[in-house]
Amino acid sequence: MEKIKTNNGFKKFRKILFRTIVALILLLLLVSIALSLPYVQTKIAHYATDKINKDYGTNINIDKVAITFFGGVKLKNVLILDHHKDTLIYSDRIKTNILDLKQFINGQLLFGDLSLDNFYLQIKNYKGEKESNLDLFIDAFDDGKKASGKFLMKSDNIYLKNSRFVMADYNRANPKDVDFTKLNAHLKDFRIKGPDVTTKIATMAFRDHRGVQVENLTSDFTYTKKSIVLNKLELNTKESYLKGFVVLSYNKENHDFADFNNRVKFDVKIDSATLATNDIRYFYNELDKNQKFYLRSKITGTLNDFYATNLYLKDYKFSTIKGDVNFKNLFPRSPGKFYMKGNFKRISSNYADLTKLLPNILGKKLPTSLQKLGQFNYAGKMEVTQHYLNTDFVMNTALGIIESDLHMSDIDNIDNAKYNGNIILDNFDVGAILNDKSIGKVSMNLDVDGKGFTQKYVNTSFAGDVFQLKYNGYNYTKIIVDGSFKQPIFKGKFYINDPNLFMDFNGVLDLSKKRMSSISIPKLIMLIW
């Protein structure tokens, strides 16, 4: 009897267990079916985002969600609004797989691969605010200590298609810094930890709002609140190529981006670059069109006060610049005046190439008579502004050798500019400069103080030695001169101790009179100026 009761109890337990298992299987099946429905998945996603928005004070919206059994997630119409209810992040479609749902709900965004279509990121500082909307969004995930780094986002690979990236600061008159459209990119090992961003840019192509089309950019990228680093940088446009690294240093607390040209510091090493002026003109339109040059240098400072050290520049017409140079106020936004100071080991060029490369700077400052120098090689120091020029150099030209330590002012009107200093000529063809076939090569060492480079404006005093002067086929030697000249009057003295002419003169000469032709040597000296 006991045995029969035991068997009946066991059969009843087995029946209950079987029905329970069937019910659980049916329940799991129903749950699986329900979870596979986009409507249910979207509801769950809305619950998750609502929890995030409630816990962290954010504004994240997702239109539709689809989740696969293998952890894949497809999001449609993802919109994140900033604290002013404007768009911070938007994407038509996002495809990914969430590696840890619990951490996702707690603000730890761990993804495998991310694919984003029509992605839009707009980072901006509103007027009167120091922190950007992205900084404030990330700070929302911190634990009460500002920028503690609780927020974490990681992805093995990010693929951007037909996207846009904007950076703007509305605390200044021209707010837009960056506006990249038609942005397509592949980012590896992407990581946001607190306010810091690191990634490897495997490929990136975009169009800058100024007009430059970047066909490909690769780099190891880092962004913090103090710097932007582009290490192992390679950049290609249709006409240009650059390889090196770039570091931008700044203090966001001091609002440095509000005065980008004068407060954001650059540390740039250009290992090699072939640059087209057509690309550079989008940022600095003083350059002429359709020019290309090779560049290698180390550049430090701000955009409006930078030093290019170990500079090597060569254009496609074989003009070459080697040396160290400092540029100030080169860019139009600057309130100051253009300034350049250089110590050049070599400048090899000609008037046409220099003035064509910088037509509005050098083209309006260099006397047109310099065209006759032909290809020249220059070594020495130079300081240039819009109003004065200081030089200490040796220059080998097609007409002869010039050595000078000279200060020039009022170069805005170059033909009537003021000058003082020392000039040495060695077998220099003065007649070619003056368009006077009667005068040939001159060798001299003179101190000068005056103004004017044409007979119309010349008014100068000078003193020194004229070692040789070829005139009407004869080479005069041993001339000492000390006087002044203002067309057509010479005042002063000169001494000639040539084997065929001895002359000692102290007085005034009117060089316009024909009768002075018999003592025309001083006239030749004056014509040098």
Solvent accessible surface area in square Angstrom, and as a share of the most:
residue,aa,sasa,rsa
1,M,172,0.77
2,E,134,0.60
3,K,156,0.66
4,I,106,0.54
5,K,124,0.52
6,T,92,0.53
7,N,72,0.37
8,N,85,0.43
9,G,41,0.39
10,F,122,0.51
11,K,111,0.47
12,K,136,0.58
13,F,121,0.50
14,R,133,0.48
15,K,109,0.46
16,I,99,0.50
17,L,82,0.41
18,F,133,0.56
19,R,151,0.55
20,T,62,0.36
21,I,80,0.41
22,V,54,0.31
23,A,56,0.43
24,L,95,0.47
25,I,100,0.51
26,L,94,0.47
27,L,99,0.49
28,L,119,0.59
29,L,96,0.48
30,L,111,0.55
31,V,61,0.35
32,S,39,0.25
33,I,86,0.44
34,A,35,0.27
35,L,76,0.38
36,S,49,0.32
37,L,87,0.43
38,P,82,0.52
39,Y,156,0.59
40,V,38,0.22
41,Q,8,0.03
42,T,16,0.10
43,K,107,0.45
44,I,71,0.36
45,A,14,0.11
46,H,64,0.29
47,Y,143,0.54
48,A,7,0.06
49,T,6,0.03
50,D,88,0.45
51,K,74,0.31
52,I,4,0.02
53,N,31,0.16
54,K,178,0.75
55,D,80,0.41
56,Y,41,0.16
57,G,69,0.66
58,T,18,0.10
59,N,37,0.19
60,I,23,0.12
61,N,65,0.33
62,I,16,0.08
63,D,66,0.34
64,K,116,0.49
65,V,5,0.03
66,A,39,0.30
67,I,70,0.36
68,T,69,0.40
69,F,161,0.67
70,F,197,0.82
71,G,29,0.28
72,G,21,0.20
73,V,10,0.06
74,K,111,0.47
75,L,28,0.14
76,K,72,0.31
77,N,51,0.26
78,V,9,0.05
79,L,53,0.26
80,I,18,0.09
81,L,36,0.18
82,D,9,0.05
83,H,86,0.38
84,H,90,0.40
85,K,138,0.58
86,D,52,0.27
87,T,29,0.17
88,L,0,0.00
89,I,31,0.16
90,Y,61,0.23
91,S,0,0.00
92,D,43,0.22
93,R,125,0.46
94,I,16,0.08
95,K,103,0.44
96,T,13,0.08
97,N,51,0.26
98,I,38,0.19
99,L,110,0.55
100,D,52,0.27
101,L,104,0.52
102,K,150,0.64
103,Q,70,0.31
104,F,30,0.12
105,I,38,0.19
106,N,67,0.35
107,G,1,0.01
108,Q,32,0.14
109,L,32,0.16
110,L,32,0.16
111,F,20,0.08
112,G,7,0.07
113,D,63,0.33
114,L,7,0.04
115,S,36,0.23
116,L,13,0.06
117,D,42,0.22
118,N,60,0.31
119,F,29,0.12
120,Y,49,0.19
121,L,32,0.16
122,Q,22,0.10
123,I,24,0.12
124,K,17,0.07
125,N,16,0.08
126,Y,36,0.14
127,K,159,0.67
128,G,72,0.69
129,E,47,0.21
130,K,120,0.51
131,E,30,0.13
132,S,3,0.02
133,N,1,0.01
134,L,24,0.12
135,D,4,0.02
136,L,62,0.31
137,F,25,0.10
138,I,6,0.03
139,D,28,0.15
140,A,33,0.26
141,F,7,0.03
142,D,16,0.08
143,D,92,0.48
144,G,79,0.76
145,K,150,0.63
146,K,132,0.56
147,A,37,0.28
148,S,53,0.34
149,G,8,0.08
150,K,85,0.36
151,F,6,0.03
152,L,27,0.13
153,M,33,0.15
154,K,85,0.36
155,S,3,0.02
156,D,81,0.42
157,N,33,0.17
158,I,9,0.05
159,Y,91,0.35
160,L,21,0.10
161,K,129,0.55
162,N,85,0.44
163,S,3,0.02
164,R,93,0.34
165,F,44,0.19
166,V,9,0.05
167,M,40,0.18
168,A,9,0.07
169,D,6,0.03
170,Y,98,0.37
171,N,43,0.22
172,R,39,0.14
173,A,101,0.78
174,N,85,0.44
175,P,36,0.22
176,K,76,0.32
177,D,22,0.11
178,V,29,0.17
179,D,6,0.03
180,F,39,0.16
181,T,46,0.27
182,K,127,0.54
183,L,9,0.05
184,N,67,0.34
185,A,9,0.07
186,H,35,0.16
187,L,17,0.08
188,K,87,0.37
189,D,89,0.46
190,F,28,0.11
191,R,92,0.34
192,I,20,0.10
193,K,84,0.35
194,G,0,0.00
195,P,21,0.13
196,D,54,0.28
197,V,18,0.10
198,T,52,0.30
199,T,10,0.06
200,K,102,0.43
201,I,13,0.07
202,A,30,0.23
203,T,65,0.38
204,M,28,0.12
205,A,28,0.21
206,F,11,0.05
207,R,101,0.37
208,D,8,0.04
209,H,76,0.34
210,R,83,0.30
211,G,11,0.11
212,V,11,0.07
213,Q,71,0.31
214,V,6,0.04
215,E,93,0.42
216,N,49,0.25
217,L,16,0.08
218,T,36,0.21
219,S,6,0.04
220,D,43,0.22
221,F,47,0.20
222,T,42,0.24
223,Y,34,0.13
224,T,34,0.20
225,K,40,0.17
226,K,152,0.65
227,S,24,0.15
228,I,25,0.13
229,V,41,0.23
230,L,34,0.17
231,N,68,0.35
232,K,144,0.61
233,L,8,0.04
234,E,66,0.29
235,L,43,0.22
236,N,49,0.25
237,T,14,0.08
238,K,180,0.76
239,E,62,0.28
240,S,10,0.07
241,Y,71,0.27
242,L,32,0.16
243,K,87,0.37
244,G,5,0.05
245,F,52,0.22
246,V,21,0.12
247,V,33,0.19
248,L,21,0.11
249,S,46,0.29
250,Y,15,0.06
251,N,61,0.31
252,K,35,0.15
253,E,98,0.44
254,N,82,0.42
255,H,35,0.16
256,D,13,0.07
257,F,29,0.12
258,A,28,0.22
259,D,51,0.27
260,F,40,0.16
261,N,13,0.06
262,N,58,0.30
263,R,99,0.36
264,V,0,0.00
265,K,124,0.52
266,F,37,0.16
267,D,49,0.25
268,V,16,0.09
269,K,86,0.36
270,I,10,0.05
271,D,55,0.29
272,S,31,0.20
273,A,2,0.01
274,T,36,0.21
275,L,27,0.13
276,A,1,0.01
277,T,0,0.00
278,N,40,0.20
279,D,23,0.12
280,I,43,0.22
281,R,68,0.25
282,Y,102,0.39
283,F,94,0.39
284,Y,15,0.06
285,N,92,0.47
286,E,44,0.20
287,L,17,0.08
288,D,35,0.18
289,K,114,0.48
290,N,117,0.60
291,Q,34,0.15
292,K,70,0.29
293,F,14,0.06
294,Y,67,0.26
295,L,18,0.09
296,R,108,0.39
297,S,7,0.05
298,K,62,0.26
299,I,35,0.18
300,T,50,0.29
301,G,21,0.20
302,T,16,0.10
303,L,44,0.22
304,N,5,0.02
305,D,56,0.29
306,F,28,0.12
307,Y,108,0.41
308,A,5,0.04
309,T,48,0.28
310,N,116,0.59
311,L,20,0.10
312,Y,42,0.16
313,L,25,0.13
314,K,69,0.29
315,D,27,0.14
316,Y,139,0.53
317,K,112,0.47
318,F,146,0.61
319,S,9,0.06
320,T,8,0.04
321,I,31,0.16
322,K,76,0.32
323,G,6,0.05
324,D,64,0.33
325,V,6,0.04
326,N,10,0.05
327,F,41,0.17
328,K,71,0.30
329,N,41,0.21
330,L,30,0.15
331,F,39,0.16
332,P,104,0.65
333,R,124,0.45
334,S,16,0.10
335,P,126,0.79
336,G,36,0.34
337,K,130,0.55
338,F,24,0.10
339,Y,39,0.15
340,M,26,0.12
341,K,111,0.47
342,G,4,0.04
343,N,80,0.41
344,F,11,0.05
345,K,160,0.68
346,R,104,0.38
347,I,14,0.07
348,S,7,0.04
349,S,1,0.01
350,N,33,0.17
351,Y,26,0.10
352,A,66,0.51
353,D,21,0.11
354,L,27,0.14
355,T,18,0.10
356,K,92,0.39
357,L,32,0.16
358,L,36,0.18
359,P,45,0.28
360,N,73,0.37
361,I,22,0.11
362,L,36,0.18
363,G,27,0.26
364,K,131,0.56
365,K,32,0.14
366,L,40,0.20
367,P,17,0.11
368,T,92,0.53
369,S,41,0.26
370,L,52,0.26
371,Q,106,0.47
372,K,72,0.30
373,L,3,0.01
374,G,26,0.25
375,Q,87,0.39
376,F,19,0.08
377,N,66,0.34
378,Y,10,0.04
379,A,45,0.35
380,G,17,0.16
381,K,117,0.49
382,M,40,0.18
383,E,34,0.15
384,V,9,0.05
385,T,14,0.08
386,Q,65,0.29
387,H,92,0.41
388,Y,65,0.25
389,L,29,0.14
390,N,46,0.23
391,T,15,0.08
392,D,74,0.38
393,F,26,0.11
394,V,72,0.42
395,M,19,0.08
396,N,79,0.41
397,T,13,0.07
398,A,75,0.58
399,L,25,0.13
400,G,13,0.13
401,I,64,0.32
402,I,24,0.12
403,E,73,0.33
404,S,6,0.04
405,D,82,0.42
406,L,22,0.11
407,H,65,0.29
408,M,14,0.06
409,S,29,0.19
410,D,69,0.36
411,I,3,0.02
412,D,79,0.41
413,N,79,0.40
414,I,25,0.13
415,D,56,0.29
416,N,37,0.19
417,A,0,0.00
418,K,102,0.43
419,Y,9,0.03
420,N,67,0.35
421,G,26,0.25
422,N,39,0.20
423,I,25,0.13
424,I,49,0.25
425,L,13,0.07
426,D,62,0.32
427,N,72,0.37
428,F,11,0.04
429,D,38,0.20
430,V,5,0.03
431,G,4,0.04
432,A,35,0.27
433,I,41,0.21
434,L,51,0.25
435,N,123,0.63
436,D,42,0.22
437,K,209,0.89
438,S,36,0.23
439,I,7,0.04
440,G,15,0.15
441,K,101,0.43
442,V,0,0.00
443,S,13,0.08
444,M,0,0.00
445,N,55,0.28
446,L,0,0.00
447,D,83,0.43
448,V,5,0.03
449,D,87,0.45
450,G,15,0.15
451,K,71,0.30
452,G,0,0.00
453,F,81,0.34
454,T,52,0.30
455,Q,92,0.41
456,K,164,0.70
457,Y,74,0.28
458,V,4,0.02
459,N,59,0.30
460,T,3,0.02
461,S,47,0.31
462,F,5,0.02
463,A,37,0.28
464,G,21,0.20
465,D,54,0.28
466,V,1,0.00
467,F,108,0.45
468,Q,38,0.17
469,L,1,0.00
470,K,88,0.37
471,Y,39,0.15
472,N,105,0.54
473,G,64,0.62
474,Y,76,0.29
475,N,62,0.32
476,Y,38,0.14
477,T,37,0.22
478,K,128,0.54
479,I,2,0.01
480,I,91,0.46
481,V,2,0.01
482,D,69,0.36
483,G,11,0.10
484,S,39,0.25
485,F,5,0.02
486,K,124,0.53
487,Q,81,0.36
488,P,37,0.23
489,I,54,0.27
490,F,0,0.00
491,K,117,0.49
492,G,20,0.19
493,K,102,0.43
494,F,4,0.02
495,Y,72,0.27
496,I,0,0.00
497,N,64,0.33
498,D,7,0.04
499,P,117,0.74
500,N,114,0.58
501,L,50,0.25
502,F,133,0.55
503,M,36,0.16
504,D,107,0.56
505,F,44,0.18
506,N,121,0.62
507,G,25,0.24
508,V,94,0.54
509,L,10,0.05
510,D,38,0.20
511,L,11,0.05
512,S,73,0.47
513,K,82,0.35
514,K,186,0.79
515,R,170,0.62
516,M,26,0.12
517,S,84,0.54
518,S,100,0.65
519,I,50,0.25
520,S,13,0.08
521,I,7,0.04
522,P,0,0.00
523,K,82,0.35
524,L,4,0.02
525,I,0,0.00
526,M,1,0.01
527,L,19,0.10
528,I,24,0.12
529,W,32,0.11
